[in-house]
Amino acid sequence: MMPDLGVPNEQIILAAQETLYMVFVSLIIGSIIGLILAVILVLINKDGILRNNYVFAVVNTIVNVIRSVPFIILMVFILPLTKLLIGTRIGTTAALVPLVIFIAPYLTRLFENSLLNVDKGIIEAAQAMGASNFELVWYFILPEAKASLILSVTTGTIGLIGATAMAGAIGAGGVGDLALTYGYERLNFPLMLFTVVVLVIFVQIIQTVGNHFAFKMRNR
């Protein structure tokens, strides 16, 4: 049973559910986009098998520019795009747009580093066996980088938890909105402390699960 925090227990549970919804939906979409961009960057960089300096410069610049913008500014800046895509600027679903745009380039860099750390000898051996570019990526590079990719997703997930808390500033719902509206604005310190504890627990669980699966991949 939850302690009395001045907020109905149902509202606290709903806030936790909204946070999980925002984190995992944006993580799935962002991971797909990030992995595609990372593969492209690895294949077309100056040492890549499909070297293309112009495309690399464009994609690399876009990723760098978006990553340079603090999330709270990005969130406000793309409000018109959020309105266009979702039909509203506030709410849990509306928050998915800035969260995806925030996390995709972040994961792109993490994934890119993971893929670049794959042993070049494996790539050369795959090419010597006549593997196509798709086969090289799908059957050799990605499996070899799997453990590192899992840790990258884990890091991205933790970053998203912090971003969802900030999203509460524009009425996105979740634990961050709960802490801001019912904690900070009403000077309810026990509630703010409770939300911090909940977020810490989320982070610890995600990091533990990520480390576990990464360890299993490395020892296969």
C-alpha angles and dihedrals in degrees: 000000000000122000119250104271099165091258128091113261089233090060092051091050090048091051090052091049091049091051092050090047093052093045100048100038093049090042093055094047093041092048092054092049093042094050092049092050092045092052090049092050092048093048097046102038120112091274096037127115091240098040113189115162096188097051090042091053092051097046093041092051094049091051092048094047095051092045090053094061115088111240096241090055093043090051093055095039095057096044090114090054091048090051091049095050102036103023094237138060097216136053138063097288092046089056090062092075098061091036092056092045089049098047101038097070090038091056090041090065093045092048092045091056090048092052094045090056092062110116109265089217090067091053092048091048091051091050091048089055089055098253115171120235091260092049090047091056099037102041103029117018100040096044091048091050095043098108093048091045090054091054089048091054089048091054091046092051092054090049089052092054089059091046093052089054089055090046087066087076090075096042098267093145124225131102093314093057090047092053093046100043102035100022113036099027093047094038090239100161096177090057093048090050090049093052090050090052091049092051091047090052090050091052094047093050093048093047092048093049092046093050091048095054093041089053091050091051092050093051098048 
